Amino acid sequence: MKRFINDIKKYYKYTIYAAKAELKSEVAGSYLGWMWWFLEPFCFMLIYAFLCTYIFNAKEQYMLAFVFIGNTIWTFINKCMTASVKTISSNKNIVTKVYLPKFILVIVKLLVNFFKLLISLIIVAGIMLIYRVPIAFTMLEMVPILILLFILTFGVCVILSNFGVFFEDLVNIVNILLKFTFYFSGIFYSVSTRIPAPYGPLLARINPAAFLIEQSRDVLLRGTHMSIEWFVIWLVIGLAISAWGVRLIYKNENDYVKVMNG
């Protein structure tokens, strides 16, 4: 843990610089530039809301905000995990030439997607104002929820980035698992109410993506407090898998170059 903290302190400037550079490269040469960071999630939100409202006849309160919250949380998880499998191998030039704790590459990806998540939440706030969602102190609980989201995602991503170096097929396995998880995470519906009890409420707790989405909707739209008990459970799990993932990185980082050059 001490080594991890020291590496974070040592390479945090590089981490911030790399994240900014990647964000700039995404919009380089684009006519609309940074406006795409707002337009892309907003357009997807309209498409999903249309499908849910008119095709699947969903009737959730504050429908646009409801869908957008689910899609925002899921998009962050999906993009981070998909990219993490090839994070180390796709940065071969960096990995083979200079020493850099490999989990730093994962953090860069998380920061890039977290920035986009915050932009999406700004759009959510605008939609909530249009709907005149009552302001409540529970909205402040979105901060620990986002921290939990980052920790859980980081833990899974560092583990995937480690094994992604050794197993080429992992990227396909992860894509299949994410597509399967997508339908049981409640992006377009409420898991706890749409799926019959006791399976719905249970799934909304044991599926971390569903849990984060449901809790986000509770504190932002419904004015109810998040589940402290399950928050603590998932926080402990997130810290545990993060510690394991970082340990794997430190243990195997000398083998990455051999595998990539082999």
C-alpha positions in Angstrom: 0.0 0.0 0.0 2.9 2.4 0.8 4.5 1.8 -2.6 1.1 2.4 -4.3 0.6 5.7 -2.5 4.2 6.8 -3.3 3.7 6.0 -6.9 0.5 7.9 -7.0 2.3 11.0 -5.6 5.3 10.5 -7.9 3.3 10.1 -11.2 0.2 12.2 -10.5 1.4 15.0 -12.8 2.0 12.6 -15.6 -1.4 11.1 -15.0 -3.2 14.5 -15.2 -1.1 15.5 -18.3 -1.8 12.2 -20.1 -5.6 12.4 -19.4 -5.7 16.0 -20.7 -3.7 15.0 -23.8 -6.1 12.1 -24.5 -9.1 14.3 -24.2 -7.6 16.9 -26.5 -6.7 14.3 -29.1 -10.3 13.0 -29.2 -11.6 16.3 -30.5 -8.5 17.4 -32.5 -9.6 18.3 -36.0 -13.3 18.3 -35.1 -15.3 21.3 -36.1 -17.4 21.2 -33.0 -14.5 20.3 -30.7 -15.4 19.9 -27.1 -19.1 20.4 -27.8 -19.1 16.7 -28.8 -18.7 15.8 -25.1 -22.1 17.3 -24.5 -23.8 16.4 -27.8 -22.9 12.7 -27.8 -24.4 11.8 -24.5 -27.4 14.1 -25.0 -28.2 12.5 -28.4 -27.9 9.0 -27.0 -30.1 10.0 -24.1 -32.8 11.2 -26.6 -32.6 7.9 -28.6 -32.9 5.8 -25.4 -35.7 7.9 -24.0 -37.6 7.5 -27.3 -37.2 3.8 -27.3 -38.2 3.4 -23.7 -41.2 5.8 -23.9 -42.7 5.0 -27.3 -41.4 1.5 -28.1 -41.4 -0.2 -24.7 -44.0 2.1 -23.2 -42.0 2.7 -20.0 -43.6 5.2 -17.6 -41.0 6.1 -15.0 -41.2 9.5 -13.2 -38.8 12.1 -14.7 -38.2 9.7 -17.6 -35.4 11.6 -19.4 -33.4 12.1 -16.2 -34.2 8.5 -15.2 -32.8 7.1 -18.4 -29.9 9.5 -18.6 -28.6 8.6 -15.0 -28.7 4.9 -15.9 -26.9 5.4 -19.2 -24.3 7.8 -17.6 -23.3 5.3 -14.9 -23.3 2.4 -17.3 -21.3 4.2 -20.1 -18.5 4.9 -17.6 -18.3 1.3 -16.4 -18.6 -0.1 -20.0 -15.9 2.2 -21.6 -13.5 1.8 -18.7 -13.7 -2.0 -18.6 -13.6 -2.4 -22.3 -10.5 -0.2 -22.7 -8.7 -1.7 -19.6 -8.2 -5.1 -21.2 -5.8 -3.7 -23.8 -4.6 -0.7 -21.8 -1.1 -2.2 -21.1 -0.5 -3.9 -24.5 -1.8 -0.9 -26.4 0.8 1.3 -24.7 3.7 -0.9 -25.7 5.9 2.0 -26.6 5.6 3.4 -23.1 5.8 0.1 -21.2 8.9 -1.2 -23.0 10.9 2.1 -22.9 10.4 3.7 -19.5 9.3 2.5 -16.1 5.8 3.5 -15.2 3.5 1.7 -12.7 1.1 0.1 -15.1 -2.0 0.9 -13.0 -1.3 4.6 -13.9 -2.3 3.8 -17.5 -5.6 2.5 -16.1 -6.1 5.6 -14.0 -5.6 7.8 -17.1 -8.5 6.0 -18.8 -10.7 6.3 -15.8 -10.0 10.1 -15.5 -10.8 10.6 -19.2 -14.2 8.7 -18.8 -14.9 10.3 -15.4 -14.5 13.7 -17.0 -17.2 12.7 -19.6 -19.3 11.3 -16.8 -19.3 14.7 -15.0 -20.4 16.4 -18.2 -23.3 14.0 -18.5 -24.2 14.8 -14.9 -24.3 18.4 -15.8 -26.9 17.5 -18.5 -28.8 15.5 -15.9 -28.9 18.5 -13.6 -30.3 20.6 -16.5 -33.0 18.0 -17.2 -33.9 17.9 -13.5 -34.4 21.6 -13.5 -36.7 21.3 -16.5 -38.7 18.6 -14.6 -38.6 20.8 -11.5 -37.3 17.9 -9.4 -37.4 19.0 -5.7 -34.0 19.9 -4.3 -33.0 17.6 -1.4 -30.0 17.2 0.8 -29.9 13.6 -0.4 -28.4 14.8 -3.6 -25.1 15.4 -1.8 -24.9 11.6 -1.4 -24.1 11.5 -5.1 -20.5 12.3 -4.1 -19.8 9.1 -2.1 -21.6 7.1 -4.8 -19.3 8.5 -7.5 -16.3 7.7 -5.3 -17.5 4.2 -4.9 -18.1 3.9 -8.7 -14.5 5.0 -9.3 -13.0 2.6 -6.7 -15.0 -0.4 -7.9 -14.3 0.3 -11.6 -10.6 0.9 -10.9 -10.3 -2.5 -9.0 -11.9 -4.4 -11.8 -10.0 -2.6 -14.5 -6.5 -3.2 -13.0 -7.3 -6.9 -12.8 -8.5 -6.9 -16.4 -5.5 -5.0 -17.6 -3.1 -7.5 -15.9 -4.8 -10.6 -17.4 -5.4 -8.9 -20.7 -1.6 -9.0 -21.4 -1.5 -12.8 -21.1 -4.9 -13.8 -22.6 -5.8 -12.4 -26.0 -9.4 -13.8 -25.8 -10.2 -11.8 -22.7 -11.4 -8.8 -24.6 -14.1 -11.0 -26.3 -15.1 -12.5 -23.0 -15.4 -9.1 -21.3 -17.5 -7.8 -24.2 -19.9 -10.7 -23.9 -20.2 -10.4 -20.1 -20.8 -6.6 -20.3 -23.5 -7.1 -22.9 -25.1 -9.7 -20.6 -24.8 -7.4 -17.6 -26.2 -4.5 -19.5 -29.7 -6.0 -19.6 -29.7 -6.7 -15.8 -28.5 -3.3 -14.7 -31.6 -1.3 -15.1 -30.4 1.3 -17.5 -33.9 1.7 -18.9 -36.0 0.4 -16.1 -36.0 0.0 -12.3 -34.5 -3.4 -11.4 -36.0 -3.4 -7.9 -39.6 -2.8 -9.1 -39.8 -4.2 -12.6 -38.4 -7.7 -11.7 -40.7 -9.5 -9.3 -39.6 -9.8 -5.7 -37.5 -11.1 -4.1 -35.3 -11.3 -7.3 -35.6 -7.6 -8.3 -34.6 -6.0 -5.0 -31.9 -8.7 -4.5 -30.4 -8.1 -8.0 -30.4 -4.3 -7.3 -28.0 -5.0 -4.4 -25.7 -7.8 -5.7 -25.2 -6.4 -9.1 -22.8 -3.5 -8.5 -23.9 -1.6 -11.7 -27.5 -1.9 -10.8 -26.8 -0.9 -7.3 -24.9 2.3 -8.3 -27.6 3.2 -10.8 -30.5 2.6 -8.4 -28.7 4.5 -5.6 -28.0 7.4 -8.0 -31.7 7.6 -8.9 -32.7 7.4 -5.3 -30.6 10.3 -4.1 -31.1 12.5 -7.2 -34.7 11.9 -8.2 -36.6 10.2 -5.4 -35.1 12.2 -2.5 -34.3 9.1 -0.5 -31.1 8.2 1.2 -28.7 5.6 -0.2 -28.3 2.2 1.4 -25.5 2.7 3.9 -25.2 -1.0 4.6 -24.7 -2.0 1.0 -22.6 1.0 0.3 -20.1 -0.1 3.0 -20.3 -3.7 1.7 -19.4 -2.6 -1.9 -16.8 -0.1 -0.7 -15.0 -2.9 1.2 -15.2 -5.2 -1.9 -14.0 -2.3 -4.1 -11.0 -1.6 -1.9 -10.2 -5.4 -1.6 -10.2 -6.0 -5.4 -8.3 -2.7 -6.0 -5.6 -3.9 -3.6 -5.5 -7.3 -5.2 -5.3 -5.8 -8.7 -2.5 -3.4 -7.8 -0.6 -6.3 -6.2 -1.0 -8.3 -9.4 0.4 -5.4 -11.4 3.4 -5.1 -9.2 4.0 -8.8 -9.2 3.8 -9.3 -13.0 4.9 -6.0 -14.4 8.4 -7.4 -15.3 6.7 -10.1 -17.4 4.6 -7.7 -19.5 7.6 -6.7 -21.7 8.6 -10.3 -22.3 5.0 -11.3 -23.3 4.6 -8.3 -25.6 7.9 -8.8 -27.3 7.5 -12.5 -27.5 
